[in-house]
């Protein structure tokens, strides 16, 4: 149960970061909808697998996204 809730929180944070930065960086949540329609499910399964092997991976990914998206 802890894995599911921590993954859900991480997923919400990542989506919030993507949406929140879209007005400045012109990002789009459907950028790959035609060229790679399975990208979200693929990323989700890889992240779930990584977090199940190493619990700190979730926090590491959030930190990576933070520095990639918010630091100029």
VOZA-380153 format. One record per atom (N, C-alpha, C): residue in three letters; x negated, y, z. Coordinates in steps of 0.05 Angstrom, whole numbers, plus 5000, padded with zeros to 4 digits. Layout:
N
ALAXYZ...
end
This chain:
72
UNK498449765000UNK500050005000UNK498350255000UNK496050255014UNK494350485015UNK493150554988UNK492550344973UNK491450384946UNK493450524928UNK495950434929UNK498050544912UNK498450844919UNK498650914944UNK499151184952UNK496751364946UNK494251264950UNK491951424944UNK491651464914UNK492251264898UNK492151284869UNK494251484860UNK496651474872UNK498751664864UNK497951944870UNK496751994893UNK495852264900UNK493752354880UNK491852184874UNK489752254855UNK490952314827UNK492852154819UNK494052194793UNK495552464792UNK496952524813UNK498352784814UNK496353014813UNK494152994827UNK492153204828UNK490953234800UNK490353014786UNK489153034760UNK491153164740UNK493653084741UNK495653194723UNK496053494730UNK496153564755UNK496353844764UNK494054004753UNK491653894754UNK489254034745UNK489454074714UNK490353874700UNK490653894671UNK492654104663UNK494954104677UNK497154284670UNK496354564679UNK495254594703UNK494554854714UNK492454994698UNK490654854685UNK488554984670UNK489355014640UNK491654914632UNK492254924604UNK492655204593UNK493655394609UNK494055654598UNK491455804593UNK489455744608UNK486855884604UNK485255744582UNK485155474583UNK483355324565UNK484855224541UNK487455274539UNK489055174516UNK488954874515UNK489054734538UNK489254444538UNK492154364535UNK492454114526UNK495154014522UNK495253724533UNK497453664547UNK497653394558UNK498453194536UNK499253284513UNK499853094491UNK497853114468UNK495453204473UNK493453244453UNK492852984437UNK492852754451UNK492252494439UNK494752344431UNK497052464432UNK499552304428UNK499652174401UNK498552294380UNK498552164354UNK496052004348UNK493752114356UNK491251984349UNK490651744367UNK491551754392UNK491051534411UNK493451514430UNK495651404421UNK498151414438UNK497951254464UNK496051074466UNK495850904491UNK493751014510UNK492851264506UNK490651364522UNK491451384552UNK493851474559UNK494551494588UNK494651224601UNK495851024588UNK495950764601UNK493250634602UNK491550684583UNK488750574583UNK487150704606UNK487350964608UNK485851104630UNK486951014657UNK489550994659UNK490750904685UNK489650624693UNK489650434674UNK488750164681UNK485750164688UNK484150324674UNK481250334680UNK480750454707UNK482250674713UNK481850804739UNK482850614762UNK485050484758UNK486050294779UNK483950074784UNK482849974762UNK480749764765UNK478349864779UNK477450104772UNK475050224785UNK475550274815UNK477850374822UNK478450434849UNK478850184865UNK479849974853UNK480149714868UNK477449594874UNK475449644857UNK472749534861UNK471149704881UNK471649974880UNK470150164897UNK472050374906UNK472950364931UNK474950544941UNK474250844939UNK471750914940UNK470951194938UNK471051304909UNK471551134890UNK471651214862UNK473851424858UNK476151394871UNK478251594868UNK477351874876UNK476051894899UNK475052154908UNK472852254889UNK471252074880UNK469152164861UNK470252274835UNK472352144825UNK473652244801UNK474952514805UNK476252554827UNK477552814833UNK475353024834UNK473152964847UNK470953154849UNK469853214821UNK469553014804UNK468553054777UNK470453234761UNK473053184763UNK474953354749UNK474953634759UNK474653664786UNK474553934797UNK472254094786UNK469853974786UNK467454114776UNK467554154746UNK468753974732UNK468953994703UNK470954214695UNK473154234710UNK475354414702UNK475154694714UNK474054714739UNK474354964754UNK471755124757UNK469555004752UNK467055144756UNK466155264729UNK465655524729UNK464855654704UNK461955614699
end
